[in-house]
Amino acid sequence: MTIDPLNLPVPDAVRPRRALLSVFDKKGLIPFAEGLQGHGIELVSSGGTARHLRSAGLEVIDVAEVTKAPAMLGGRVKTLHPAIHAGILARQNAEDDRKDLDLHGIQPFELVVVNLYPFNEAIKRPDINDAIAAENIDIGGPAMVRAAAKNFAYVAVVTSPDDYEDILTSLSDADGHLPHALRRQLARRAFTRTAAYDHAIAAYFGNDQENPLPTHMSVHLPRKATLRYGENPHQNAAFYGSLEDRITKLHGKALSYNNLIDLDAALALIHEFTDDDPTVAILKHTNPCGVSTADTLLQAWQQAFATDTQSPFGGIVVMNKPCSIDIAEAVGRIFTELVIAPSFEADALALLQEKKNRRIIAFESAPGDEFQLRQILGGLLCQTIDSPADEDPFTPVTNRKPTARELLDLRFAWRVAKHVKSNAIVYAKDQQTLGIGAGQMSRIDSSEIALAKGAKSGLSFDGCVVASDAFYPFPDGLLAAADGGAVAAVQPGGSVRDKEVIAAADSRGMAMVFTGRRHFRH
């Protein structure tokens, strides 16, 4: 027994005799209600829920019989009545509460089953407006859920069909009773549900046409997976949210914290090439170490791998077309943590599955996130999603304009550079990366690393292009690229020394374009 504030003994186990059911999502409702009646529990319901139950031959008492009042305002008012809420909130061990129930002829509920109008789904409609949104705001449902959760000492509240099995199992195992621990757990789920529901409504009405960022930020996501550990083995970690609408794990161990970060980076990069010819990217620690677009995936893989033949071991491979047997055979020759594709042909999947520890992921279309969040200093930074690099304008600024081939390579290199840790330098030719320099304090250092990696792989930089994720603050970075073999460059521009940098490009006969937009990745 526990003790409530009125010093009343609260039962460890409650025997439900009366259940109130009012649900929008009717999945699994009939067998659940049949199970309740099998334990002698009286069913009270209204509207569509009552009709649904009666259609299966179940005996149901209508809410209107309990309240002695009809549904009003087109159904907006049905359960908002003392006969319902007093029955939910009554502390059945409190003498004064029992007297009130007896005085007004109210019977208590020990089980409340409610799920809410799908507000989140409604506001995704293309024709959404305030009137439609308002009609999809549930009032009676959250009121009943909160009342039942508040009174969890005497009432079990069920807010999802996923909880039905727990209720029926407990009733069967405990001779028709529901234990205190289960009721408390269900109350926590209920308050989490109503908090998320209110958050979604507040977020909808909090939209500011002049500022796309919400006026208040709160995050309500379910914990979907407890991970083995975080970035390091001594750190605890979990995943919150939903992966099911983005990816499907086809093979391998559970995704780790670092796997998920790498997976996010890989998908962000490959989505830049969704509609392109076959493209393969190889990543390590969220940075691409090789990317190529070619006539076939196999050729793209070979060219991406040639950029850096050391780093791909233990890395991530992602492609924009279905994985076929030929590329599966090529990728399968080295150990990769993740192999990611829109889909996998049966023989390719079977081959890749031969490695027990290799994780194989199929992904859906481009993500629809509006914002990116990052926790710092006890608060949150929030920003809108970076726009696709392919949408950036290319404005020639040098005497020599880029040729059609150079322009194609510049577009390719610019999209890759967006996904390289800043300071980012990417050399490319024929839609193949030749060298990638990432995350250095100096842009010249990044350039030198990119050139050194390509040279180690035996690649020629003659006639290549170079992309820089931010402007060149001095001509020396651009001249270093020219010395390495670059004949064209793409950068945002915007430096106080732009004229000097352009003059340096002209002195070497280079073509250069400004985008007017940078893509830092910190």
C-alpha positions as CSV (number, residue, x, y, z in Angstrom):
1,M,0.0,0.0,0.0
2,T,1.0,3.6,-0.6
3,I,-0.5,6.7,1.2
4,D,-2.1,9.6,-0.6
5,P,-2.1,13.2,0.8
6,L,-5.4,12.5,2.6
7,N,-3.6,9.7,4.5
8,L,-5.7,7.1,2.7
9,P,-4.4,3.7,1.9
10,V,-4.1,3.4,-1.8
11,P,-4.6,-0.2,-3.1
12,D,-1.6,-1.8,-4.8
13,A,-4.1,-3.5,-7.1
14,V,-7.4,-2.2,-8.5
15,R,-10.1,-4.3,-10.0
16,P,-11.8,-2.5,-12.9
17,R,-15.5,-2.9,-13.0
18,R,-16.3,0.0,-15.4
19,A,-14.4,1.3,-18.4
20,L,-14.9,4.4,-20.4
21,L,-13.8,4.1,-24.1
22,S,-13.5,7.0,-26.5
23,V,-11.0,6.6,-29.3
24,F,-10.2,8.0,-32.7
25,D,-7.8,5.2,-33.6
26,K,-9.9,2.0,-33.5
27,K,-7.0,-0.4,-34.2
28,G,-7.3,-3.5,-32.0
29,L,-10.3,-2.0,-30.2
30,I,-12.7,-4.9,-30.7
31,P,-10.6,-7.7,-29.3
32,F,-9.5,-5.5,-26.5
33,A,-13.1,-4.6,-25.5
34,E,-14.0,-8.3,-25.8
35,G,-11.2,-9.1,-23.4
36,L,-12.5,-6.5,-21.0
37,Q,-16.0,-7.8,-21.1
38,G,-14.6,-11.3,-20.5
39,H,-13.4,-10.0,-17.2
40,G,-16.8,-8.7,-16.3
41,I,-16.0,-5.0,-17.0
42,E,-18.9,-2.8,-18.1
43,L,-18.3,-0.7,-21.2
44,V,-19.3,3.0,-21.5
45,S,-18.8,4.8,-24.8
46,S,-20.1,7.4,-27.2
47,G,-20.4,8.3,-30.8
48,G,-18.3,6.4,-33.3
49,T,-16.6,4.4,-30.7
50,A,-19.9,3.1,-29.3
51,R,-21.1,2.3,-32.9
52,H,-17.9,0.4,-33.6
53,L,-18.2,-1.7,-30.5
54,R,-21.9,-2.5,-31.1
55,S,-21.2,-3.5,-34.7
56,A,-19.2,-6.4,-33.2
57,G,-22.1,-7.4,-30.9
58,L,-20.6,-5.9,-27.7
59,E,-22.9,-4.5,-25.1
60,V,-22.2,-0.8,-24.6
61,I,-23.8,1.9,-22.3
62,D,-23.9,5.2,-24.1
63,V,-22.3,8.2,-22.5
64,A,-25.6,10.1,-22.9
65,E,-27.3,7.5,-20.6
66,V,-24.7,8.4,-17.9
67,T,-24.8,12.2,-18.3
68,K,-28.5,12.4,-19.0
69,A,-27.6,14.9,-21.6
70,P,-27.3,14.6,-25.4
71,A,-24.2,15.4,-27.4
72,M,-24.1,19.1,-28.2
73,L,-22.5,21.5,-30.6
74,G,-22.0,19.0,-33.3
75,G,-20.3,16.6,-31.0
76,R,-17.9,19.1,-29.4
77,V,-19.5,18.4,-26.0
78,K,-20.2,14.8,-25.0
79,T,-18.0,13.8,-22.1
80,L,-17.4,17.2,-20.5
81,H,-19.8,16.5,-17.7
82,P,-19.6,15.9,-13.9
83,A,-21.1,12.4,-14.3
84,I,-18.0,11.5,-16.4
85,H,-15.2,13.5,-14.7
86,A,-16.4,12.8,-11.1
87,G,-16.5,9.2,-12.0
88,I,-12.9,9.4,-13.2
89,L,-11.5,11.6,-10.4
90,A,-13.1,10.1,-7.4
91,R,-10.7,8.7,-4.8
92,Q,-12.6,5.6,-4.0
93,N,-11.1,5.2,-0.5
94,A,-12.1,8.8,0.5
95,E,-15.4,8.9,2.5
96,D,-16.3,12.4,1.2
97,D,-15.7,11.4,-2.4
98,R,-17.9,8.4,-2.0
99,K,-20.7,10.5,-0.4
100,D,-20.5,12.9,-3.4
101,L,-20.8,10.0,-5.8
102,D,-23.8,8.5,-3.9
103,L,-25.5,11.9,-3.6
104,H,-25.4,12.5,-7.3
105,G,-25.9,8.9,-8.4
106,I,-22.5,8.7,-10.1
107,Q,-20.6,5.4,-10.6
108,P,-16.8,5.5,-10.7
109,F,-14.6,4.4,-13.6
110,E,-11.4,2.3,-12.9
111,L,-10.3,2.2,-16.6
112,V,-10.3,5.0,-19.1
113,V,-9.3,4.3,-22.8
114,V,-8.8,7.4,-24.9
115,N,-6.7,8.3,-27.9
116,L,-6.9,11.8,-29.4
117,Y,-7.8,13.4,-32.7
118,P,-4.8,13.2,-35.1
119,F,-3.9,16.9,-35.0
120,N,-0.4,16.3,-36.4
121,E,-1.8,14.5,-39.4
122,A,-4.5,17.1,-40.0
123,I,-2.1,20.0,-40.2
124,K,-0.1,18.2,-42.9
125,R,-3.1,18.6,-45.3
126,P,-2.3,20.8,-48.3
127,D,-5.5,22.7,-47.7
128,I,-4.9,23.3,-44.0
129,N,-6.1,26.5,-42.5
130,D,-7.0,27.7,-39.0
131,A,-10.6,26.5,-39.1
132,I,-9.5,22.9,-40.1
133,A,-6.8,22.9,-37.5
134,A,-9.2,24.1,-34.8
135,E,-11.7,21.4,-35.6
136,N,-8.9,18.8,-35.1
137,I,-8.0,20.0,-31.6
138,D,-9.3,17.4,-29.1
139,I,-10.8,18.9,-25.9
140,G,-12.8,16.2,-24.2
141,G,-10.1,13.5,-24.9
142,P,-7.2,15.3,-23.2
143,A,-9.5,16.3,-20.3
144,M,-10.4,12.7,-19.6
145,V,-6.8,11.5,-20.1
146,R,-5.4,14.1,-17.7
147,A,-8.1,13.4,-15.1
148,A,-7.5,9.6,-15.2
149,A,-3.7,10.1,-15.1
150,K,-4.0,12.4,-12.1
151,N,-6.1,9.8,-10.3
152,F,-3.8,6.9,-11.3
153,A,-4.0,5.6,-7.7
154,Y,-7.5,4.4,-8.5
155,V,-7.7,4.5,-12.3
156,A,-5.7,3.0,-15.2
157,V,-5.5,5.2,-18.3
158,V,-4.8,3.8,-21.8
159,T,-3.8,6.3,-24.5
160,S,-2.5,3.9,-27.3
161,P,-3.6,0.6,-28.8
162,D,0.0,-0.5,-28.0
163,D,-1.0,-0.6,-24.3
164,Y,-4.0,-3.0,-24.8
165,E,-1.9,-6.1,-24.4
166,D,-0.4,-4.9,-21.1
167,I,-3.9,-4.4,-19.7
168,L,-5.3,-7.7,-20.8
169,T,-2.2,-9.6,-19.6
170,S,-2.3,-8.0,-16.2
171,L,-6.0,-8.7,-15.9
172,S,-5.4,-12.4,-16.7
173,D,-2.3,-12.7,-14.5
174,A,-3.7,-10.9,-11.5
175,D,-7.2,-12.3,-11.3
176,G,-8.8,-9.3,-12.9
177,H,-6.7,-6.6,-11.2
178,L,-4.3,-3.9,-12.4
179,P,-1.2,-3.3,-10.2
180,H,-0.1,0.1,-8.9
181,A,3.2,0.0,-10.9
182,L,1.3,-0.5,-14.2
183,R,-1.2,2.3,-13.4
184,R,1.7,4.7,-12.6
185,Q,3.5,3.8,-15.8
186,L,0.3,4.3,-17.9
187,A,-0.1,7.7,-16.2
188,R,3.4,8.7,-17.2
189,R,2.7,7.7,-20.8
190,A,-0.6,9.7,-20.7
191,F,1.0,12.9,-19.5
192,T,3.8,12.5,-22.1
193,R,1.1,12.1,-24.7
194,T,-0.9,15.2,-23.8
195,A,2.3,17.3,-23.4
196,A,3.3,16.3,-27.0
197,Y,-0.2,17.0,-28.2
198,D,-0.3,20.5,-26.7
199,H,3.2,21.1,-28.0
200,A,2.1,20.3,-31.6
201,I,-0.9,22.7,-31.3
202,A,1.3,25.5,-29.8
203,A,3.9,25.0,-32.5
204,Y,1.2,25.4,-35.2
205,F,-0.2,28.6,-33.7
206,G,3.3,29.8,-32.9
207,N,4.3,30.1,-36.5
208,D,5.5,33.6,-37.3
209,Q,5.2,34.5,-41.0
210,E,8.2,36.9,-40.6
211,N,10.4,34.4,-38.7
212,P,10.2,30.7,-39.6
213,L,11.6,29.7,-36.2
214,P,9.2,28.9,-33.4
215,T,8.7,31.4,-30.6
216,H,9.2,28.7,-28.0
217,M,11.1,25.5,-28.4
218,S,10.3,22.2,-26.7
219,V,11.0,18.7,-27.8
220,H,8.6,15.8,-27.2
221,L,9.9,12.6,-28.7
222,P,9.6,9.1,-27.5
223,R,12.6,7.1,-26.5
224,K,12.7,4.5,-29.2
225,A,16.1,2.8,-28.5
226,T,18.6,2.6,-25.6
227,L,21.9,2.4,-27.4
228,R,24.9,0.4,-26.2
229,Y,26.8,3.6,-25.4
230,G,27.4,7.1,-26.8
231,E,30.4,8.4,-28.6
232,N,32.6,6.5,-26.1
233,P,31.9,3.4,-24.1
234,H,31.6,5.2,-20.8
235,Q,28.7,7.4,-22.0
236,N,25.1,6.5,-21.9
237,A,23.0,7.1,-25.0
238,A,19.5,6.7,-26.4
239,F,17.6,7.5,-29.6
240,Y,14.5,9.6,-29.5
241,G,12.0,9.9,-32.3
242,S,11.2,7.6,-35.2
243,L,13.4,6.0,-37.8
244,E,10.8,3.9,-39.5
245,D,9.7,6.6,-41.9
246,R,13.3,7.3,-43.0
247,I,15.2,4.0,-43.0
248,T,14.8,0.2,-42.8
249,K,17.6,-1.8,-41.3
250,L,17.9,-5.0,-43.4
251,H,20.8,-6.6,-41.7
252,G,23.4,-6.3,-39.0
253,K,23.6,-5.3,-35.3
254,A,21.6,-2.5,-33.8
255,L,22.7,0.9,-34.9
256,S,25.1,2.6,-32.5
257,Y,25.2,6.3,-31.5
258,N,28.1,6.9,-33.9
259,N,26.4,4.8,-36.6
260,L,23.4,7.0,-36.5
261,I,25.5,10.2,-36.7
262,D,27.3,8.8,-39.7
263,L,24.1,7.6,-41.3
264,D,22.6,11.1,-41.0
265,A,25.6,12.6,-42.7
266,A,25.6,10.0,-45.5
267,L,21.9,10.6,-46.2
268,A,22.3,14.3,-46.2
269,L,25.1,14.1,-48.8
270,I,23.4,11.5,-51.1
271,H,20.1,13.5,-51.1
272,E,22.1,16.2,-53.0
273,F,22.4,13.7,-55.8
274,T,18.9,12.1,-55.7
275,D,18.1,12.8,-59.4
276,D,21.6,12.5,-60.8
277,D,23.3,9.7,-62.7
278,P,24.6,6.9,-60.5
279,T,26.5,8.4,-57.5
280,V,28.4,6.8,-54.7
281,A,29.9,8.4,-51.6
282,I,32.2,6.9,-49.1
283,L,32.3,8.6,-45.7
284,K,34.4,8.3,-42.5
285,H,33.6,10.1,-39.3
286,T,30.8,12.1,-41.2
287,N,33.3,13.4,-43.8
288,P,33.2,12.2,-47.4
289,C,36.5,10.7,-48.4
290,G,35.4,10.0,-51.9
291,V,32.5,10.8,-54.1
292,S,31.8,10.2,-57.8
293,T,29.0,10.4,-60.3
294,A,29.4,8.0,-63.3
295,D,27.5,6.0,-65.9
296,T,27.1,3.0,-63.5
297,L,27.2,2.5,-59.8
298,L,30.2,0.2,-60.1
299,Q,32.2,2.9,-62.0
300,A,31.1,5.5,-59.5
301,W,32.3,3.2,-56.6
302,Q,35.6,2.6,-58.3
303,Q,36.2,6.4,-58.8
304,A,35.0,7.3,-55.3
305,F,37.3,4.6,-53.8
306,A,40.3,5.9,-55.9
307,T,40.1,9.3,-54.1
308,D,41.4,7.7,-50.9
309,T,42.1,4.0,-50.8
310,Q,42.9,3.9,-47.1
311,S,40.1,5.7,-45.3
312,P,37.1,3.6,-46.6
313,F,38.0,0.6,-44.4
314,G,35.4,0.6,-41.6
315,G,33.6,3.5,-43.3
316,I,30.2,4.1,-44.8
317,V,29.1,3.6,-48.4
318,V,26.0,5.3,-49.7
319,M,24.5,5.3,-53.2
320,N,21.6,7.0,-55.0
321,K,20.4,4.0,-57.0
322,P,19.4,0.4,-56.1
323,C,22.3,-1.7,-55.1
324,S,23.0,-4.5,-57.7
325,I,25.2,-7.5,-57.5
326,D,28.3,-6.0,-59.2
327,I,28.6,-3.1,-56.8
328,A,27.8,-5.4,-53.9
329,E,30.7,-7.6,-54.9
330,A,33.0,-4.6,-55.1
331,V,31.9,-3.1,-51.8
332,G,32.0,-6.5,-50.2
333,R,35.8,-6.8,-50.7
334,I,36.4,-4.3,-47.8
335,F,34.9,-4.0,-44.4
336,T,32.3,-1.3,-44.2
337,E,30.2,-0.4,-41.2
338,L,27.2,0.7,-43.2
339,V,26.0,0.1,-46.8
340,I,23.1,2.4,-47.7
341,A,21.0,2.4,-50.8
342,P,17.3,3.2,-51.8
343,S,16.9,-0.6,-52.2
344,F,18.9,-3.8,-52.7
345,E,18.5,-6.5,-55.4
346,A,18.0,-9.9,-53.8
347,D,21.3,-11.3,-54.8
348,A,23.2,-8.2,-53.8
349,L,21.5,-8.3,-50.4
350,A,22.3,-11.9,-49.9
351,L,26.0,-11.3,-50.7
352,L,26.3,-8.3,-48.4
353,Q,24.6,-10.2,-45.6
354,E,27.4,-12.7,-45.5
355,K,29.3,-10.3,-43.2
356,K,27.5,-10.6,-39.8
357,N,28.7,-7.2,-38.5
358,R,27.9,-5.2,-41.7
359,R,24.8,-3.0,-41.2
360,I,22.6,-2.7,-44.4
361,I,20.2,0.2,-44.6
362,A,17.5,1.0,-47.2
363,F,16.4,4.7,-47.1
364,E,13.3,6.5,-48.1
365,S,13.0,9.9,-49.9
366,A,14.6,13.1,-48.8
367,P,14.0,14.1,-45.2
368,G,11.3,16.7,-44.5
369,D,12.8,18.3,-41.4
370,E,12.2,22.0,-41.0
371,F,14.8,22.7,-38.3
372,Q,18.1,21.5,-37.0
373,L,18.7,21.6,-33.2
374,R,22.0,21.5,-31.2
375,Q,22.3,21.7,-27.5
376,I,24.8,24.1,-26.1
377,L,25.3,26.0,-22.8
378,G,22.2,24.5,-21.2
379,G,20.0,25.7,-24.1
380,L,19.3,25.0,-27.7
381,L,20.5,26.4,-31.0
382,C,17.9,26.2,-33.8
383,Q,18.3,26.9,-37.5
384,T,16.4,26.2,-40.7
385,I,17.8,23.4,-42.9
386,D,20.5,24.4,-45.2
387,S,19.2,24.7,-48.8
388,P,20.4,22.3,-51.6
389,A,23.8,23.5,-52.9
390,D,22.6,22.9,-56.5
391,E,20.2,25.8,-56.1
392,D,22.9,28.3,-55.6
393,P,23.6,30.7,-58.4
394,F,26.9,30.6,-60.2
395,T,28.2,34.0,-61.2
396,P,31.4,34.2,-63.2
397,V,33.8,36.8,-61.9
398,T,37.0,36.2,-63.9
399,N,38.0,37.1,-67.4
400,R,37.8,33.5,-68.4
401,K,34.4,31.9,-68.0
402,P,34.2,28.2,-67.1
403,T,33.7,25.7,-69.9
404,A,30.7,23.4,-69.9
405,R,32.8,20.5,-68.6
406,E,34.3,22.7,-65.9
407,L,30.9,24.0,-64.9
408,L,29.6,20.5,-64.5
409,D,32.6,19.6,-62.3
410,L,32.2,22.9,-60.3
411,R,28.6,22.0,-59.5
412,F,29.7,18.5,-58.5
413,A,32.5,19.7,-56.2
414,W,30.3,22.5,-54.7
415,R,27.7,19.9,-53.6
416,V,30.3,17.7,-52.1
417,A,32.0,20.6,-50.2
418,K,28.8,21.4,-48.5
419,H,29.0,18.1,-46.6
420,V,32.7,18.4,-45.6
421,K,33.7,19.8,-42.2
422,S,34.9,23.4,-42.6
423,N,37.4,24.6,-43.6
424,A,36.5,22.5,-46.6
425,I,38.4,22.1,-49.9
426,V,37.3,19.7,-52.6
427,Y,39.3,19.0,-55.8
428,A,37.3,17.2,-58.6
429,K,37.5,16.3,-62.2
430,D,35.0,14.5,-64.5
431,Q,32.6,14.3,-61.5
432,Q,35.0,12.5,-59.4
433,T,36.7,13.8,-56.2
434,L,40.5,13.8,-56.4
435,G,41.2,15.1,-53.0
436,I,39.2,16.3,-50.0
437,G,40.6,18.5,-47.2
438,A,38.3,18.7,-44.1
439,G,38.1,20.4,-40.8
440,Q,41.4,22.3,-40.7
441,M,42.0,25.6,-39.0
442,S,43.6,27.0,-42.2
443,R,42.1,26.8,-45.7
444,I,45.6,26.3,-47.0
445,D,46.1,23.3,-44.7
446,S,42.9,21.8,-46.1
447,S,44.1,22.4,-49.6
448,E,47.5,20.8,-49.0
449,I,45.9,17.7,-47.3
450,A,43.5,17.3,-50.2
451,L,46.4,17.4,-52.7
452,A,48.5,15.1,-50.6
453,K,45.7,12.5,-50.4
454,G,45.1,12.5,-54.1
455,A,48.8,12.2,-54.8
456,K,49.1,9.3,-52.4
457,S,46.4,7.6,-54.5
458,G,48.3,8.4,-57.7
459,L,45.7,10.7,-59.1
460,S,46.4,13.6,-61.5
461,F,45.1,17.0,-60.6
462,D,45.8,18.6,-64.0
463,G,42.8,20.3,-65.4
464,C,40.7,19.8,-62.2
465,V,38.4,22.3,-60.4
466,V,38.4,23.3,-56.7
467,A,35.5,24.2,-54.4
468,S,35.9,26.1,-51.1
469,D,33.0,26.2,-48.7
470,A,33.7,29.8,-47.7
471,F,35.5,32.7,-49.4
472,Y,39.3,32.8,-49.8
473,P,40.4,35.5,-47.4
474,F,43.7,35.9,-49.2
475,P,44.9,35.0,-52.7
476,D,47.4,32.4,-51.4
477,G,44.7,29.7,-51.0
478,L,43.6,30.0,-54.5
479,L,47.2,30.2,-55.8
480,A,48.0,27.0,-54.0
481,A,45.0,25.3,-55.8
482,A,46.3,26.6,-59.1
483,D,49.8,25.3,-58.3
484,G,48.1,21.9,-57.7
485,G,46.6,21.9,-61.1
486,A,43.2,23.5,-60.7
487,V,41.9,25.5,-63.7
488,A,38.5,26.6,-62.2
489,A,37.2,27.5,-58.8
490,V,33.9,27.9,-57.0
491,Q,33.5,29.9,-53.8
492,P,30.9,32.1,-52.1
493,G,32.8,35.4,-52.4
494,G,32.3,38.2,-50.0
495,S,35.8,38.8,-48.8
496,V,37.2,42.3,-48.5
497,R,40.0,41.0,-50.7
498,D,37.8,39.6,-53.4
499,K,39.4,41.8,-56.0
500,E,42.8,40.5,-55.1
501,V,41.6,36.9,-55.3
502,I,40.0,37.5,-58.7
503,A,43.2,39.2,-59.9
504,A,45.2,36.1,-58.8
505,A,42.8,33.8,-60.7
506,D,43.1,36.0,-63.8
507,S,46.9,35.9,-63.5
508,R,46.8,32.1,-63.8
509,G,44.1,32.0,-66.5
510,M,41.6,30.4,-64.0
511,A,37.9,30.6,-64.3
512,M,36.1,31.4,-61.1
513,V,32.4,31.7,-60.0
514,F,30.9,33.2,-56.9
515,T,27.8,31.6,-55.4
516,G,26.9,34.4,-53.0
517,R,26.1,31.7,-50.4
518,R,28.4,29.7,-48.2
519,H,27.8,26.2,-46.7
520,F,29.8,26.0,-43.4
521,R,29.6,22.6,-41.6
522,H,30.7,23.1,-38.0
